Amino acid sequence: MDISSKPSIDEKALIQQAKDILESNTWEGRYTVPSSNLYPYQWNWDSGFVAMGFAHFDIPRAIKEMESLFEGQWESGMLPHIVFHSKKREGYFPGPLYWQSKNVPEASKKVDTSGITQPPVHGFILERLFNQYPNSQDVKDFIKAFYPKVLKLHKYYYEYRDPNKEGLAFIFHPWASGRDNSPLWDDLVKTIPIGPGDIPPYKRYDNLKADPSERPSDKDYDIYVYLMELGKKYNYDGRLIAKESPFVIQDTLFNAMLIRSNEALINLAEELHIDAKEIEEWNQQSKKTYEEKLWVDELGMYAPYDLQNNKHIKMREIGAFTAMYAGIPSAKRARKLRNYLETLADRDEGFRVMPSFDPDHWIFDPKKYWKGPVWPQMNWLLCQGFRRYGFHGTANRVKWDFLDLVDKLGFHEYFDPRREVADKLEHGYGGDHFSWTAAVVLDLISD
């Protein structure tokens, strides 16, 4: 698709479908599940995007979404990646009984949760709500009351997840990256020896509800369970886990979201007359370290850093591009990122933009979760980043390429990036009637 071209899309129909999906995926009138069949609880960064979507037509529900999510926040400030408002749902692993969060003294007393977190998008979601309703006293009152919770989350990352005081937070589980089975982690998890008795028996349900060829492998899940067991061993204290775990990563996407949300809190502080000096100091150091430490010249982009082995994970993948939304790259590096995407999109093979992983790598799998497909929320992040740097043609290309996919293949979890293949398919991959897909569609069309 040419940069300036726009596909023929019934935008009004897409908007109505998106609204219907968000409303149908809302349970108990206060929280939204990603997909009622595949993910029957409330997810961390999913709900950030969901709040953004609801804000376009139901601001009280957007506020309720954030409030419901933060019921799961721990005393330490950590915000878990799953909040189990209902214990009655069956057919999901790992459920509330597995995580045993009630055994952790600092865990939420209101609701059961998981023990790991996800990319911190909540700061910039608050900022978007404020910018969308600048004259609403209700919105301003909510943000002022909610601001300390997000600040507490960020403080947790700098106090508990930054052992070298570099300004970059580490994660200790692939799920916390938001890119669960990305090839980024393949070589690292191969170093984890799982012996008899190291992991308990468990039963997966995800590959019974979705095509197993589109889901993480059983071997992937063994690693996930191993790292969760390590988490339970230390009551999910990242500082203790890091001493034993082989998986301690300063991730590109995770830290870009932290930096962008810091920036949002700083902007909101000015509007709300809040002292943001501490956040400004965090962000100044974080941006500097990110730019200096995570850029890899031979890749021409950013890459995660493995703290246990003191080296970059040198692969080209979509997390690198999210740095643009946080305003991290120099103009020169931003152009390199933009040129990579444009070159990829213009190739004879015809790729939708943007695949989640390098299509030239032998591991690339266009239909297997994070090993290649196009993901809605990632395209949204890229779109915002390219606009921030003035690459409006590229931003529009990302936007309309994605909307065209949803228009043709439905509101799925992820999509095939190969244009010729996708154009012949009847639907996307993974979960259907997906909440953040609906939210992203609403925001992109309304933009």
C-alpha positions in Angstrom: 0.0 0.0 0.0 1.3 3.4 -0.9 2.1 5.7 2.0 -0.6 8.2 1.1 -3.2 5.7 0.1 -6.3 4.9 2.2 -8.2 1.7 1.8 -12.0 1.7 1.4 -13.3 1.0 4.9 -16.7 1.5 6.4 -15.5 3.4 9.4 -19.0 3.8 11.0 -19.5 0.1 10.9 -16.1 -0.6 12.5 -16.8 2.0 15.2 -20.1 0.3 16.1 -18.5 -3.1 16.1 -15.7 -1.9 18.4 -18.2 -0.4 20.8 -20.2 -3.5 20.9 -17.1 -5.6 21.6 -16.0 -3.5 24.5 -19.5 -3.5 26.0 -19.9 -7.3 25.6 -16.5 -8.0 27.1 -17.3 -5.9 30.2 -18.2 -8.0 33.2 -20.0 -6.9 36.4 -20.2 -3.5 34.8 -16.7 -2.5 36.0 -13.9 -4.4 34.2 -13.2 -5.7 30.8 -11.7 -9.0 29.8 -9.4 -9.2 26.7 -11.5 -12.0 25.2 -14.3 -13.8 27.0 -13.4 -17.3 25.8 -9.6 -17.2 25.9 -8.7 -14.7 28.7 -11.6 -14.6 31.2 -10.0 -12.1 33.7 -8.7 -8.5 33.8 -5.3 -8.0 32.2 -2.9 -5.1 33.1 -1.9 -3.3 29.9 -4.9 -4.6 28.1 -7.1 -2.5 30.4 -5.0 0.6 29.8 -5.9 0.4 26.1 -9.5 -0.5 26.9 -9.8 2.6 29.0 -8.5 4.6 26.0 -11.2 3.0 23.9 -14.1 3.6 26.3 -13.1 7.2 26.6 -14.3 7.8 23.1 -17.9 7.1 24.1 -18.2 6.3 27.8 -15.8 8.2 30.1 -17.3 6.8 33.3 -16.6 3.3 32.1 -13.0 4.3 31.2 -12.5 5.6 34.7 -14.1 2.4 36.2 -11.7 0.3 34.1 -8.7 1.9 35.6 -10.1 1.8 39.2 -11.0 -1.8 38.9 -7.5 -2.7 37.6 -5.7 -0.9 40.4 -7.7 -2.8 43.0 -5.0 -5.4 42.4 -2.1 -3.1 43.2 0.3 -4.4 45.9 1.5 -2.4 48.8 4.9 -2.3 47.2 3.4 -0.5 44.2 3.6 -3.5 41.9 0.6 -3.8 39.5 0.0 -7.5 38.6 -0.6 -8.6 35.1 -3.8 -10.4 35.9 -6.5 -9.4 38.4 -8.8 -12.2 39.3 -12.1 -10.5 40.2 -13.9 -13.7 39.8 -12.8 -17.1 41.2 -15.6 -19.0 39.5 -14.1 -19.0 36.0 -12.8 -22.4 34.9 -10.6 -23.3 32.0 -7.7 -21.0 32.4 -4.1 -21.7 33.5 -2.5 -20.3 35.6 -5.6 -19.2 37.6 -5.8 -17.5 41.0 -5.1 -20.7 43.0 -1.9 -21.3 41.2 -0.3 -17.9 41.9 -1.0 -18.0 45.6 -0.8 -14.2 46.0 -2.7 -14.4 49.3 0.5 -15.9 50.8 2.4 -12.7 49.9 2.1 -10.1 52.8 2.3 -7.1 50.5 -0.2 -8.4 47.9 -3.6 -6.8 47.4 -6.1 -7.6 50.2 -9.1 -6.8 47.9 -8.6 -9.4 45.2 -6.4 -12.3 44.1 -3.8 -11.5 41.5 -0.8 -12.9 39.6 2.7 -12.2 40.8 4.3 -10.5 37.8 3.6 -7.3 36.0 3.3 -5.9 32.4 4.4 -2.8 30.5 3.4 0.3 32.4 1.1 2.2 30.0 -1.2 3.7 32.6 0.6 7.1 32.9 0.1 8.0 29.3 -3.4 6.6 29.3 -4.3 9.1 32.2 -2.7 11.9 30.1 -4.9 11.0 27.1 -8.0 11.0 29.2 -7.1 14.4 30.5 -6.3 15.8 27.1 -9.5 14.4 25.7 -11.7 16.0 28.5 -9.7 19.0 29.6 -12.7 20.9 30.9 -14.3 18.0 32.8 -14.0 18.4 36.5 -14.9 14.8 37.1 -12.0 13.7 34.9 -9.7 16.1 36.6 -10.8 14.9 40.0 -10.3 11.3 39.0 -6.8 11.9 37.6 -5.7 13.9 40.7 -6.9 11.1 43.0 -5.5 8.3 40.8 -2.1 10.0 40.1 -0.5 8.7 43.4 -1.3 5.1 42.4 0.5 5.3 39.1 3.4 7.2 40.8 3.7 4.4 43.4 3.9 1.9 40.5 6.8 3.8 38.9 8.5 4.2 42.2 8.3 0.4 42.6 10.2 -0.1 39.4 13.0 2.2 40.4 13.3 0.9 43.9 12.8 -2.8 43.3 13.7 -3.4 39.7 16.8 -1.3 39.1 19.6 -2.9 41.1 22.4 -0.9 39.4 20.5 2.4 39.7 20.8 2.9 35.9 17.2 4.1 35.4 16.1 0.9 33.6 13.8 -1.6 35.2 14.2 -5.4 34.7 11.7 -8.1 34.2 12.0 -11.7 35.4 9.4 -13.4 33.3 8.7 -13.3 29.5 5.0 -12.5 30.2 6.0 -9.3 31.8 7.5 -8.1 28.5 4.1 -8.3 26.9 5.8 -10.4 24.1 5.5 -13.8 25.7 7.1 -16.2 23.3 9.1 -13.8 21.3 12.3 -15.3 19.7 14.1 -12.8 21.8 13.9 -15.2 24.8 14.6 -18.5 22.9 18.3 -18.8 23.4 18.1 -17.6 27.0 15.4 -20.1 28.1 17.3 -22.9 26.5 19.9 -22.4 29.3 17.2 -23.3 31.9 17.5 -27.0 32.8 14.2 -28.4 33.9 14.6 -31.6 35.8 12.2 -34.0 37.4 10.1 -32.3 40.0 11.2 -28.8 39.0 7.7 -27.9 37.8 4.3 -29.2 39.0 1.8 -31.0 36.7 -0.4 -28.5 34.9 -3.1 -28.4 32.2 -3.2 -25.8 29.5 -6.5 -24.6 28.2 -5.4 -21.9 25.7 -4.5 -24.3 23.0 -7.9 -26.0 23.4 -9.7 -22.7 22.8 -7.5 -21.5 19.9 -5.5 -23.1 17.2 -2.4 -24.7 18.8 -0.3 -23.7 15.8 -0.9 -20.1 16.7 -0.1 -20.5 20.4 3.2 -20.8 22.4 4.5 -24.4 22.5 4.4 -26.8 25.4 8.1 -26.2 25.9 7.5 -22.5 26.2 4.9 -23.2 28.9 7.3 -25.4 30.8 9.7 -22.4 31.0 6.9 -20.1 32.0 5.9 -22.4 34.8 9.5 -22.8 36.0 9.9 -19.1 36.3 6.6 -18.7 38.1 7.6 -21.4 40.6 10.8 -19.4 41.2 8.6 -16.4 41.8 6.5 -18.2 44.4 9.6 -19.4 46.1 10.7 -15.8 46.8 7.1 -14.3 47.2 7.7 -12.6 43.9 10.4 -10.3 45.3 12.3 -9.4 42.1 15.4 -8.5 44.1 15.7 -12.1 45.4 14.5 -13.7 42.2 17.2 -11.9 40.2 19.9 -13.6 42.3 18.8 -17.1 41.1 16.9 -16.6 37.9 18.5 -16.9 34.5 15.9 -14.5 33.1 16.7 -10.9 34.2 16.1 -8.5 31.3 16.1 -4.8 30.7 13.5 -4.8 28.0 13.0 -2.2 25.2 9.2 -2.1 25.2 8.8 -2.2 29.0 11.2 0.6 29.6 9.9 2.7 26.7 6.5 2.5 28.3 7.9 3.5 31.7 9.7 6.5 30.2 6.6 7.6 28.2 4.4 7.2 31.2 6.9 9.2 33.3 6.7 12.0 30.8 2.9 11.9 31.0 3.0 12.2 34.8 5.3 15.1 34.5 2.9 16.8 32.0 -0.1 16.1 34.3 1.8 17.4 37.3 2.1 20.8 35.7 -1.6 20.9 35.0 -2.6 19.7 38.4 0.1 21.7 40.3 1.9 18.6 41.7 5.6 18.5 42.4 7.2 16.2 39.8 10.9 16.8 40.5 11.5 13.1 41.5 9.9 11.9 38.3 11.9 14.3 36.2 15.1 13.0 37.7 14.0 9.4 37.0 13.2 10.2 33.5 16.3 12.1 32.7 18.4 9.2 33.7 16.2 6.6 32.1 16.2 8.2 28.7 19.9 8.7 28.8 20.7 5.1 29.8 18.2 3.7 27.3 19.7 5.6 24.4 23.3 4.8 25.4 22.9 1.2 26.6 20.2 -0.4 24.5 21.1 0.9 21.0 23.0 -1.7 18.9 24.8 -0.3 15.9 25.0 -3.5 14.0 21.2 -3.9 14.2 20.4 -0.3 13.5 17.9 -0.4 16.4 17.5 -1.0 20.1 17.7 -4.4 21.8 17.0 -5.8 25.3 19.9 -6.3 27.6 20.4 -9.5 29.5 21.7 -8.5 33.0 22.7 -12.1 34.0 25.0 -12.5 31.0 25.9 -8.9 30.4 25.0 -8.7 26.8 22.4 -7.5 24.3 19.9 -9.9 22.8 20.7 -9.0 19.2 17.5 -9.5 17.2 15.3 -7.1 15.2 11.8 -7.0 16.6 9.0 -4.5 17.2 9.9 -3.5 20.8 12.7 -1.4 19.4 10.3 0.9 17.7 8.3 1.8 20.8 11.2 4.0 21.9 10.0 6.6 19.4 6.7 7.1 21.3 8.8 7.9 24.4 10.9 10.4 22.5 14.1 8.6 23.2 15.9 8.3 19.8 18.0 11.1 18.3 16.6 12.4 14.9 19.2 10.3 13.1 18.3 7.1 14.9 14.6 7.7 14.4 15.1 8.0 10.7 16.9 4.6 10.8 13.9 3.0 12.4 11.6 4.6 10.0 13.6 3.6 7.0 13.7 0.0 8.2 9.9 -0.1 8.3 9.5 1.6 4.9 12.0 -0.8 3.3 10.2 -3.8 4.8 6.8 -2.6 3.7 8.0 -1.9 0.1 9.5 -5.3 -0.5 8.2 -7.5 -3.2 6.9 -10.0 -0.7 4.4 -7.4 0.4 4.4 -7.3 4.2 1.7 -5.6 6.3 3.3 -3.2 8.7 4.5 -4.1 11.1 5.4 -7.8 11.8 6.3 -8.3 15.5 9.6 -10.1 14.5 12.3 -9.9 11.8 10.9 -11.6 8.7 14.4 -12.3 7.5 15.3 -14.4 10.5 14.9 -18.2 10.3 12.7 -18.2 13.5 10.1 -15.9 11.9 6.7 -17.5 12.1 3.9 -15.3 10.6 1.1 -17.0 12.5 2.6 -18.0 15.9 1.8 -15.4 18.6 4.9 -13.1 19.0 7.1 -14.8 16.5 5.9 -12.7 13.6 2.2 -11.6 13.5 0.9 -8.0 13.4 -0.4 -6.9 16.9 -3.0 -4.1 17.3 -1.6 -2.3 20.3 1.9 -2.4 18.9 0.8 -0.8 15.7 -0.9 1.9 17.7 2.4 2.6 19.6 4.3 2.8 16.4 1.8 5.1 14.9 2.1 7.5 17.8 5.9 7.3 17.7 6.2 8.1 14.0 3.9 11.0 14.4 5.9 12.3 17.3 9.0 12.5 15.0 7.1 14.1 12.1 6.9 10.9 10.0 3.2 11.4 9.3 3.2 9.4 6.0 4.7 6.4 7.7 2.3 6.8 10.7 -0.7 6.8 8.2 0.7 3.7 6.5 0.8 1.9 9.8 -2.7 3.1 10.7 -4.5 2.2 7.5 -2.7 -1.0 7.0 -3.9 -2.2 10.4 -7.5 -0.9 10.0 -7.7 -2.6 6.6 -6.7 -5.9 8.3 -9.4 -5.5 10.9 -12.0 -4.6 8.3 -11.2 -7.7 6.3 -10.4 -10.2 9.0 -12.3 -9.1 12.1 -11.4 -8.0 15.6 -8.8 -10.6 16.4 -5.9 -10.8 18.8 -3.2 -10.7 16.0 -2.9 -11.0 12.2 -0.8 -12.5 9.5 1.7 -9.9 8.2 2.0 -11.4 4.7 -0.2 -9.4 2.5 -1.0 -12.1 -0.1 -1.7 -14.6 2.6 -3.8 -12.3 4.8 -5.9 -11.2 1.8 -7.0 -14.8 1.3 -7.8 -15.5 4.9 -11.3 -15.3 6.4 -10.2 -14.2 9.9 -7.3 -13.2 12.0 -5.4 -15.3 14.6 -5.8 -16.0 18.3 -8.7 -14.7 20.3 -11.8 -13.2 18.6 -13.8 -10.1 19.6 -10.7 -8.8 21.2 -10.9 -5.8 23.5 -7.7 -3.9 22.8 -8.2 -4.4 19.1 -11.6 -2.7 19.5 -10.0 0.1 21.6 -7.2 0.7 19.1 -9.7 0.8 16.2 -11.8 3.4 18.0 -8.8 5.6 18.7 -7.2 5.4 15.3 -10.4 6.2 13.5 -11.2 9.0 15.9 -7.7 10.4 15.7 
